[in-house]
Amino acid sequence: MNREFFFSFVRTQLFGGKLKQAQVNGLTAILDYWDAHLAAKDDRWLAYALGTAHHETDKTFGPIREYGRGKGKAYGAPTAPHGHVYYGRGLVQLTWKDNYQKMSSKLSVDLVADPDLALSLVNAVPVMFLGMEQGLFTGVGFGRYFNATRDDWVNARRIINGTDKANLIADHARMFYAAISHTV
């Protein structure tokens, strides 16, 4: 990937011509993780993860707290044994205690005892990729929607959250795909 082209392209096409340093830091952390752990995988996976994070972080590309912090949602009540509310945190809005537990096991970081650890890029980036690749959030992962015979940008939203904002996120993901596909 040509990162100079990537940043120039996304700056103009997805960020109105300006990127804040925090956005650059978040995007760089995602790209670095991809290069270190998943570079041999389908680039559409990276593009879709970027499109998802673009939406789920309100374009900040920093791990954020869910707006409303789960208020009025089934996962929005304090849960034993720590009394934490497992509302959405991170780049993909990790919710539910069970999902925090799954990710704790995968990362060897106790997100159940301290769910705010999901607000660190060092944890949020692998949470995003592991959850989306392995289907840990909803039971379906990247491979169902992007493979040798399938290219389904809209239904890939089911990896995270049903079809909520599926077309919007698909459009953003396609733009990120254009940005990462430029190699020269």
RAGIJO-V694698 format. One record per backbone hydrogen bond with DSSP energy under -0.5 kcal/mol. NH is the residue of the N-H (numbers start at 0). CO is the residue of the C=O. E is the energy in kcal/mol with one decimal. If there is no record, write none. Layout:
BEGIN
[[NH & CO & E] [NH & CO & E]]
END
This chain:
BEGIN
[[1 & 181 & -1.8] [2 & 0 & -1.0] [5 & 1 & -2.7] [6 & 2 & -2.8] [7 & 3 & -2.0] [8 & 4 & -3.2] [9 & 5 & -2.8] [10 & 6 & -2.0] [11 & 7 & -1.7] [12 & 8 & -3.0] [13 & 9 & -2.3] [14 & 9 & -1.1] [14 & 10 & -0.6] [16 & 10 & -3.1] [17 & 14 & -1.7] [23 & 19 & -2.1] [24 & 20 & -2.7] [25 & 21 & -2.2] [26 & 22 & -2.8] [27 & 23 & -2.8] [28 & 24 & -2.3] [29 & 25 & -2.0] [30 & 26 & -2.6] [31 & 27 & -3.0] [32 & 28 & -2.1] [33 & 29 & -2.4] [34 & 30 & -2.7] [35 & 31 & -2.2] [36 & 32 & -2.4] [37 & 32 & -0.5] [37 & 33 & -2.6] [38 & 33 & -1.1] [40 & 37 & -2.8] [44 & 41 & -1.9] [45 & 41 & -0.8] [46 & 42 & -2.4] [47 & 43 & -2.6] [48 & 44 & -2.4] [49 & 45 & -2.6] [50 & 46 & -2.4] [51 & 47 & -2.4] [52 & 48 & -2.7] [53 & 49 & -2.4] [54 & 50 & -1.5] [55 & 51 & -3.3] [56 & 52 & -2.0] [57 & 54 & -1.7] [58 & 53 & -2.5] [59 & 56 & -1.6] [63 & 89 & -1.9] [65 & 87 & -3.1] [68 & 65 & -1.9] [70 & 67 & -2.0] [72 & 69 & -2.5] [75 & 72 & -2.0] [76 & 73 & -0.6] [78 & 83 & -2.3] [82 & 78 & -2.2] [83 & 78 & -0.8] [85 & 74 & -0.6] [85 & 83 & -0.6] [86 & 84 & -1.1] [88 & 93 & -0.8] [89 & 63 & -1.3] [93 & 88 & -2.7] [95 & 85 & -2.0] [99 & 95 & -1.8] [100 & 96 & -2.5] [101 & 97 & -2.4] [102 & 98 & -2.3] [103 & 99 & -2.1] [104 & 100 & -2.2] [105 & 101 & -2.0] [106 & 102 & -2.6] [107 & 103 & -1.7] [108 & 103 & -1.1] [110 & 108 & -1.9] [113 & 109 & -1.6] [116 & 113 & -2.1] [117 & 114 & -2.0] [118 & 115 & -1.9] [119 & 116 & -1.3] [122 & 119 & -1.5] [123 & 119 & -3.6] [124 & 120 & -2.1] [126 & 122 & -2.2] [127 & 123 & -2.3] [128 & 124 & -2.3] [129 & 125 & -3.0] [130 & 126 & -2.3] [131 & 127 & -2.3] [132 & 128 & -2.9] [133 & 129 & -2.5] [134 & 130 & -0.7] [135 & 130 & -1.3] [136 & 130 & -0.8] [138 & 134 & -1.5] [141 & 131 & -1.9] [143 & 140 & -1.6] [144 & 140 & -0.6] [144 & 141 & -1.5] [145 & 141 & -2.3] [146 & 149 & -2.4] [151 & 144 & -2.7] [152 & 150 & -0.7] [155 & 151 & -1.1] [156 & 153 & -1.5] [157 & 154 & -2.1] [158 & 155 & -2.1] [159 & 156 & -1.9] [160 & 156 & -2.6] [163 & 160 & -1.7] [165 & 162 & -2.1] [168 & 164 & -2.4] [169 & 165 & -2.2] [170 & 166 & -2.3] [171 & 167 & -2.1] [172 & 168 & -2.8] [173 & 169 & -2.3] [174 & 170 & -1.7] [175 & 171 & -2.3] [176 & 172 & -2.4] [177 & 173 & -2.1] [178 & 174 & -1.9] [179 & 175 & -2.4] [180 & 176 & -1.7] [181 & 177 & -0.6] [182 & 180 & -0.6]]
END
